Amino acid sequence: MMTIDWSACAEVECVPGKVGGKPVVKGTRVPADAILIDEEMGATPEETHESFPTVSVESILKIRAYAHSHSPQLQS
């Protein structure tokens, strides 16, 4: 998995003691990378939302877009 600097993504937070301080979707314990792994496996945003119901489809789309714009491996 590629390394992404999530610090400028409004949908992601790093909280010491929460999931080991790893980047998670704001207000959840869902790792931001899990959203991208689902995408790599071919899941639609709606399917990802079914897997992680605490993350809205809107947040999933924003996280995917941020990752694509901040990772050379994901840019089309």
RAPE-V37204 format. One record per helix or strand. SS is the DSSP state (hx for helix, st for strand). FROM is the first residue (numbers start at 1). TO is the last residue. Records with the same first field share a line. If there is no record, write none. Layout:
SS=FROM-TO + FROM-TO
This chain:
hx=6-8 + 19-21 + 32-40 + 45-51 + 57-70
st=12-13 + 24-25 + 31-31
